Amino acid sequence: MPGIRYGQSIWLDQPQSKRPAFPKLNRPYDVPIAIVGGGLTGCATAYALAAAGHRVALFEADRLAGGATALAAGLLLAIPGVDYLPLEKTHGRKAARALWQDTRRAALDAQATLRRLNIKCGLRPADAIMVARSDAEAKALKRELEAAKEAGLDGSWIAGNALTTMTGIEGAGGMKTAGHASLDPYRAAVGLAKAAQARGAVVFERTEITSVKHTRTGAELSAGPVKIQAGTVILATGSPDPLVHALARHFVDVETYAVLTPPLGADVRKTAGRREAIVIDRTEPPHRMFWTADDRVLWTGADQPRVADRKRPAALVQRSGQLMYELSLALPAISGVQPEYGWHAPWTRSVDDLPFIGPHRNYPHHLFALGLGANLATAFLASRILVRAVAGEPDKSDEYFGFARIASRR
């Protein structure tokens, strides 16, 4: 067996993931809506806008979906990456319910869209189980479940024996929710970009937007010496840097790590329960696990603040080893197995755990999709909110994801 492929995501290391080429912009350009950022959020937004009849152009600095999207774990979760109770305590019941309900709706809508467009991205629907290993964790998780159900959200409790049967993990119990999926995020994003193109959108690669400024009638984007005029610009970059550095104080740059095992034998598989659910534990930061169709385990966690590039090789070795040790504690039969892949996945969260999606009063003709976190479902949530913002028809719940909530707390 070859050595561990450090820094290489499985999604860009498959024959079926041959990378399509899109043109580089080398002339002045005029478009009603310009989207900056060719990751999953940008591609989903380009498709949603084009399908709604808007003329849109998507600009990616490097290769489409080749950055954070291609490094993501491939989990489309119908629950946010933050618990309901602390969210309700911080933002109130309406905001907490909006994030949980809209995330679930976005996850289901994303799966329906990918199926309808026949995008080949290995989409596999699944339940998710939050695992409580100790009695104390189980007590806290039961409170979380009760509060969520009181707010009209779905979920059910799994006792310890059933937890082991389903996941192979011994514990005090778990909270099961439905509506989730795993997928290849790179192929999903590229498929959406192609679908947007078929609806009239234009996609540019290797076109780095170096500055954006608002004008009296819209926005002017610079791609080096090339100027782009747009009526509206959508920054679907996850992080505000470097284009809108003034907003950086509202966000934290993080990275998580992932390991992927080689295909595992029957001796390991028989100890792992049904291997059907996405598993999320209650450690801080949490681990997430799912079994691939070819009997591998993908296990993520060990989150930390963003590491400088010069330190990343050492961090990858250390974090990959740590993750495999922690995986062996959850599934003892996997002890001694070396991962085939180990990589990092950068993401950005907001300081208050709600994404920022929509307009900002200090940036006319701008819309933003920032601080979306690591859950791919939030990309689809953002795309729907942005389409409504372009149309001037926001839903009531969209306000909870806007920048206005900052001013309301002052």
VOGU-3710 file (C-alpha; in Angstrom, 3 decimals, decimal comma):
1> mpgirygqsi> 0,000/0,000/0,000  1,355/3,502/-0,845  2,106/5,991/1,926  -0,433/8,355/3,412  -1,460/11,049/0,945  -1,122/14,113/3,115  -2,797/17,271/1,863  -4,699/15,439/-0,877  -8,482/15,363/-0,784  -10,158/12,221/-2,105
11> wldqpqskrp> -12,511/14,367/-4,185  -9,731/15,569/-6,499  -8,010/12,193/-6,675  -10,583/10,231/-8,651  -10,689/9,492/-12,392  -14,305/10,625/-12,546  -13,273/14,015/-11,174  -11,442/15,195/-14,299  -11,533/18,937/-14,023  -13,435/20,844/-16,713
21> afpklnrpyd> -11,904/24,077/-17,956  -13,687/27,419/-18,007  -12,273/30,532/-19,698  -10,265/33,321/-18,115  -11,676/36,817/-18,482  -9,242/39,070/-20,375  -11,446/41,954/-21,517  -13,817/44,502/-19,955  -17,135/42,942/-19,019  -20,613/44,111/-18,099
31> vpiaivgggl> -23,152/41,905/-16,313  -26,226/42,540/-14,125  -25,077/40,183/-11,356  -21,472/39,230/-10,626  -20,737/36,394/-8,192  -17,262/36,314/-6,650  -16,263/32,862/-5,450  -16,546/29,609/-7,367  -17,057/27,207/-4,489  -20,252/25,331/-3,705
41> tgcatayala> -22,010/28,501/-2,490  -21,135/30,477/-5,604  -22,082/27,628/-7,947  -25,382/26,950/-6,158  -26,198/30,665/-6,221  -25,297/30,981/-9,905  -27,610/28,101/-10,743  -30,467/29,390/-8,575  -30,248/32,888/-10,088  -29,922/31,633/-13,651
51> aaghrvalfe> -32,874/29,280/-13,143  -34,868/32,289/-11,911  -34,130/34,098/-15,181  -31,291/36,401/-14,102  -28,177/37,073/-16,208  -25,224/36,254/-14,030  -21,452/35,724/-14,267  -19,381/33,704/-11,805  -15,719/34,590/-11,147  -13,267/32,144/-9,555
61> adrlaggata> -9,685/33,168/-8,738  -8,206/29,726/-9,418  -10,014/26,567/-10,526  -13,716/26,090/-9,960  -14,511/24,383/-6,619  -10,816/23,664/-6,114  -10,406/25,407/-2,759  -12,417/24,885/0,420  -15,156/23,002/-1,449  -12,775/20,308/-2,706
71> laaglllaip> -11,363/19,957/0,818  -14,739/19,704/2,581  -15,780/16,477/4,282  -18,752/15,982/1,970  -21,487/16,181/4,612  -24,801/17,814/3,783  -26,304/18,095/7,248  -29,907/19,012/7,991  -28,853/20,435/11,371  -26,551/23,406/11,988
81> gvdylplekt> -23,086/23,074/13,417  -24,222/24,613/16,702  -26,578/23,231/19,345  -30,104/24,567/19,621  -30,077/25,537/23,324  -27,031/27,856/23,304  -28,259/29,379/20,062  -31,657/30,084/21,624  -29,994/31,570/24,700  -27,852/33,917/22,605
91> hgrkaaralw> -30,214/34,884/19,792  -33,689/34,002/21,014  -36,115/31,284/20,069  -37,157/32,740/16,714  -33,594/33,007/15,409  -32,660/29,549/16,717  -35,723/27,991/15,103  -35,026/29,835/11,853  -31,483/28,462/11,628  -32,513/24,898/12,466
101> qdtrraalda> -35,613/24,836/10,267  -34,007/26,650/7,332  -30,932/24,419/7,483  -33,112/21,326/7,291  -35,105/22,803/4,418  -31,894/23,705/2,599  -30,478/20,185/2,993  -33,627/18,597/1,595  -33,866/21,157/-1,198  -30,218/20,576/-2,111
111> qatlrrlnik> -30,743/16,834/-2,429  -33,859/17,331/-4,547  -32,007/19,782/-6,818  -29,008/17,516/-7,307  -31,281/14,579/-8,137  -33,460/16,626/-10,497  -30,409/17,884/-12,389  -28,956/14,356/-12,439  -25,651/15,589/-11,047  -23,390/12,590/-10,450
121> cglrpadaim> -21,869/13,380/-7,073  -22,317/10,180/-5,076  -25,314/11,574/-3,190  -26,275/9,189/-0,370  -29,176/10,153/1,941  -28,669/9,210/5,581  -29,833/9,775/9,122  -27,461/11,488/11,542  -26,875/10,367/15,098  -25,405/12,584/17,780
131> varsdaeaka> -23,626/10,196/20,127  -23,442/10,655/23,902  -20,637/8,490/25,249  -21,189/9,243/28,962  -24,227/9,669/31,211  -23,416/13,373/31,584  -23,335/13,821/27,810  -26,601/11,896/27,508  -28,309/14,122/30,076  -27,231/17,269/28,220
141> lkreleaake> -28,176/15,815/24,844  -31,639/14,856/26,097  -32,161/18,474/27,188  -31,106/19,551/23,703  -33,599/17,132/22,130  -36,439/18,220/24,404  -35,834/21,905/23,681  -35,647/21,302/19,940  -38,877/19,287/19,942  -40,651/21,990/21,970
151> agldgswiag> -39,638/24,400/19,207  -41,265/22,146/16,611  -38,091/20,464/15,371  -37,678/16,766/14,642  -35,577/14,227/16,488  -35,775/10,987/18,455  -33,804/9,357/21,260  -31,811/6,143/20,788  -30,948/4,050/23,826  -27,444/2,722/24,408
161> nalttmtgie> -27,981/-0,792/23,042  -29,653/0,511/19,905  -26,838/3,041/19,504  -24,255/0,250/19,395  -26,385/-1,746/16,942  -26,632/1,215/14,593  -23,124/2,681/14,855  -20,840/0,149/16,520  -20,063/2,794/19,162  -20,721/2,091/22,824
171> gaggmktagh> -22,396/4,931/24,668  -25,232/6,121/26,824  -27,526/7,031/23,947  -27,972/9,300/20,982  -30,196/11,787/19,214  -31,280/10,773/15,708  -32,397/13,210/13,028  -33,286/12,666/9,372  -32,753/14,518/6,113  -28,960/14,410/5,819
181> asldpyraav> -26,677/13,136/3,047  -23,072/12,588/2,076  -21,723/13,559/-1,330  -18,678/14,532/-3,356  -18,701/18,325/-2,913  -16,396/18,994/-5,855  -18,569/17,149/-8,346  -21,714/18,705/-6,853  -20,323/22,224/-7,318  -19,082/21,618/-10,852
191> glakaaqarg> -22,410/20,015/-11,760  -24,272/23,069/-10,505  -21,947/25,382/-12,439  -22,614/23,443/-15,632  -26,346/23,563/-14,931  -26,079/27,329/-14,441  -24,179/27,590/-17,705  -26,958/25,689/-19,467  -29,371/28,332/-18,125  -27,286/31,172/-19,559
201> avvferteit> -24,805/31,923/-16,767  -21,172/32,619/-17,697  -18,367/31,042/-15,649  -14,801/32,357/-15,520  -11,824/30,611/-13,917  -8,347/31,981/-13,166  -9,972/35,405/-12,859  -9,030/36,787/-9,467  -11,115/39,735/-8,329  -8,613/42,055/-6,671
211> svkhtrtgae> -10,958/44,864/-5,649  -14,656/45,686/-5,481  -16,127/49,143/-4,994  -19,637/50,446/-5,232  -20,585/53,096/-7,756  -23,667/55,271/-8,102  -25,467/52,628/-10,149  -23,794/49,365/-9,162  -20,362/47,946/-8,495  -17,022/47,942/-10,260
221> lsagpvkiqa> -14,849/44,873/-9,931  -11,194/44,683/-10,909  -9,549/41,491/-12,091  -6,048/42,920/-12,325  -6,242/45,491/-15,133  -9,599/44,155/-16,363  -12,695/46,041/-15,214  -16,109/44,450/-14,671  -19,270/46,511/-14,308  -22,132/44,900/-12,381
231> gtvilatgsp> -25,485/46,059/-11,117  -25,078/43,792/-8,081  -22,047/41,933/-6,759  -22,405/38,849/-4,568  -19,403/37,939/-2,438  -19,788/34,181/-1,936  -16,290/33,796/-0,555  -17,066/32,505/2,938  -14,565/34,916/4,453  -14,557/38,695/3,891
241> dplvhalarh> -10,779/38,838/3,409  -9,160/40,243/1,426  -11,892/42,129/-0,434  -13,857/43,499/2,538  -11,344/43,545/5,345  -13,449/45,940/7,426  -15,872/43,086/8,157  -13,175/40,630/9,279  -13,780/41,296/12,982  -17,097/39,461/12,731
251> fvdvetyavl> -15,488/36,174/11,660  -13,043/33,505/12,768  -10,994/31,462/10,306  -10,832/27,802/11,304  -9,678/24,552/9,799  -10,788/21,024/10,462  -8,918/17,848/9,559  -10,063/14,691/7,829  -8,698/11,185/7,477  -9,971/8,541/5,097
261> tpplgadvrk> -9,125/4,895/5,622  -8,524/2,355/2,885  -11,428/-0,074/2,264  -11,853/-2,024/5,498  -12,260/-5,782/5,798  -15,151/-7,784/7,157  -13,492/-8,108/10,562  -13,781/-4,363/11,089  -17,104/-3,919/9,334  -18,907/-6,491/11,484
271> tagrreaivi> -18,092/-4,478/14,634  -19,374/-1,186/13,172  -23,111/-1,718/13,344  -25,281/-0,952/10,354  -22,879/1,682/8,977  -25,773/3,697/7,542  -25,806/6,872/9,643  -23,589/9,924/9,831  -22,202/9,947/13,378  -21,448/13,133/15,334
281> drtepphrmf> -19,981/12,903/18,815  -20,183/15,393/21,675  -16,508/16,201/22,055  -15,382/19,800/21,662  -14,633/20,171/18,823  -16,882/17,341/17,589  -15,901/14,444/15,362  -18,001/13,407/12,380  -17,895/9,984/10,780  -19,499/8,226/7,860
291> wtaddrvlwt> -18,876/5,077/5,856  -18,379/5,452/2,127  -19,948/3,187/-0,465  -16,632/1,308/-0,851  -16,297/0,513/2,892  -13,954/3,296/3,954  -14,370/5,466/7,041  -14,121/9,222/6,700  -13,506/10,781/10,116  -13,147/14,509/10,758
301> gadqprvadr> -12,352/16,737/13,713  -9,330/18,239/15,513  -10,502/21,741/14,565  -8,138/24,602/15,302  -7,497/28,203/14,222  -6,148/28,534/10,682  -2,519/27,390/10,433  0,126/29,214/8,410  1,044/27,409/5,194  4,634/26,818/6,360
311> krpaalvqrs> 3,357/24,942/9,412  0,725/22,881/7,652  2,815/19,821/6,662  3,696/19,189/10,299  0,122/19,930/11,391  -1,249/17,421/8,876  0,986/14,638/10,182  0,191/15,417/13,819  -3,558/15,883/13,350  -3,954/12,824/11,129
321> gqlmyelsla> -2,269/10,668/13,763  -4,427/12,215/16,477  -7,606/11,574/14,490  -6,751/7,924/13,877  -6,094/7,430/17,582  -9,415/9,057/18,456  -11,178/6,928/15,836  -9,716/3,798/17,427  -11,256/4,828/20,749  -14,676/4,980/19,088
331> lpaisgvqpe> -14,188/1,830/16,971  -11,509/-0,308/18,678  -11,408/-2,803/15,787  -9,812/-0,120/13,624  -6,702/0,091/15,831  -3,517/-0,203/13,794  -5,105/0,884/10,520  -3,284/3,733/8,782  -5,270/6,301/6,821  -4,920/6,479/3,066
341> ygwhapwtrs> -5,611/10,228/3,001  -5,148/13,043/5,508  -6,058/16,617/4,677  -7,244/19,897/6,165  -10,446/21,762/5,307  -10,534/25,555/5,829  -13,789/27,230/6,789  -14,989/30,447/8,388  -17,575/30,919/11,104  -19,119/34,081/12,460
351> vddlpfigph> -18,322/35,092/16,011  -21,975/34,619/17,012  -22,495/31,290/15,173  -25,099/32,596/12,712  -24,024/33,050/9,091  -24,139/36,483/7,502  -26,187/36,319/4,308  -27,630/39,312/2,474  -26,976/43,065/2,219  -24,932/45,400/4,418
361> rnyphhlfal> -25,962/49,034/4,790  -22,385/50,289/4,270  -21,955/48,426/0,977  -24,563/49,454/-1,594  -25,171/47,018/-4,455  -23,380/44,267/-2,493  -24,755/40,994/-1,191  -22,758/38,651/1,034  -22,547/34,976/1,944  -19,988/34,879/4,754
371> glganlataf> -19,261/32,776/7,819  -21,239/29,789/6,548  -19,340/27,215/8,612  -18,427/23,689/7,572  -21,919/22,333/6,806  -22,480/22,183/3,050  -26,229/22,679/3,497  -25,536/26,305/4,444  -24,317/26,939/0,892  -27,783/26,085/-0,387
381> lasrilvrav> -29,433/28,096/2,391  -27,344/31,092/1,291  -28,249/30,617/-2,371  -31,983/30,762/-1,590  -31,658/33,849/0,614  -29,550/35,600/-2,042  -32,076/34,869/-4,790  -34,802/36,397/-2,644  -32,602/39,421/-1,907  -31,964/39,998/-5,622
391> agepdksdey> -35,707/39,794/-6,269  -36,445/42,150/-3,363  -38,680/39,515/-1,799  -36,996/38,358/1,435  -38,655/35,904/3,773  -39,254/36,974/7,343  -36,625/34,542/8,617  -33,931/36,014/6,330  -33,482/38,897/8,748  -31,910/36,587/11,323
401> fgfariasrr> -28,991/35,966/8,956  -28,418/39,623/8,083  -25,904/42,193/9,278  -28,698/44,207/10,882  -28,515/41,906/13,896  -25,151/43,478/14,790  -26,669/46,950/14,998  -29,611/45,656/17,029  -27,249/44,413/19,744  -25,480/47,763/20,211
//
